[in-house]
Amino acid sequence: MIGDDIEITVVDIRGDRVRLGITAPQSVSVHRKEVYEAIRRENIEASRTKVQDLSQLDSLLGGPPKPEEEDKDKKQKPNNRGGARKGDEGEKR
């Protein structure tokens, strides 16, 4: 046990190999050491991205948005939930 909520179990032993089972809450990341180190290296490298590197992104994605497209995005979309609202009686026949 590690703490109150992480359990390590020996699942299998074959020769010089040991298989472990790990039970942990979903909020706890569990990785082999080499996988953890690779993730850490990638995160460090990604954090070093410079503004110059991002300047090429517009051309790769087809250029910056056109002014009319920006205006459309800024407008609120209507609420299309449907159904009657409080106070709406609908048409009586």
N, C-alpha and C positions, 0 to 999 in steps of 0.2 A: 504494500500500500504506500502511496505517496499522498500525504495529507488524508483528508476524509473521503475524497471522491475520485481518486485515480488508483486503479488496480492493475498491477502487472502480473500476468500468469504465464508460467512456462507451459507452452502448448506441446512442444515436441523436442526431443533430443536425438539427433542422428549423427554419430561420429563426432566431428568437431563443430557441428552446427546446432544452434539452439534457436527455436522459434518461440517468440514471445507474443502474447496477446495483451492488448492494452484496452482497458475500459475507462473512458473519461467523458466528462460532459462535452457537448458540442462546442462550448465556448473555449475549450482548450485545444490548441493545435498540437497534433502529434505527428512528428516526422522523424525519419532516420536522420542521423547526423549529417550525412553527405547531402541529403535533400534540403535540410534546413540551411546548411551553409550556402548552397546554390541559390536558394530563395533570398537569403540575406545579401549575397553579392549582387543579384539582379536588382534588388530594391535600392541598394547603395548606388549602383550605376544609373538607375532611372532617376534618382534624386539629383543627379549631376547634370540633368538636361539643361541646356542653356537656351535663352530666348532666340539666339541665332538658329539653333536647331529647329525650333518651332516655326520660324519664319517660312520655311519651305512647305509647311503643312497645308497652307491655302492652295498652293499650286497642285499638290498631290490630290487634294479633295475637290478640285474643280474650281478653285478661286474663291474669293470672299463672297458672301451673300450679296445679291443685288439689293439696292435700297428698297424697292417695292416688296421684296421677300421679307426684309426685316420688319417693315410696317405690318405685314400680314401676321407675322409671329407675335408682334406686340399687342394686336387687337385681341380682346377677350373672345373666346369662343362661346356661343350660346349654350345654355344648360338644356340638354336634350334628354332629361331624365323621364319625361312623359308623366302621365298620371295627372289627376286633378289637384289643384292647390287648394289650400284652406280658403273657403269662401266662394270657390267656383262651384256653381250649381250645375253647369252644363246646360244644354238646350233641353227645354221641357217640351213634350209633345202632347 
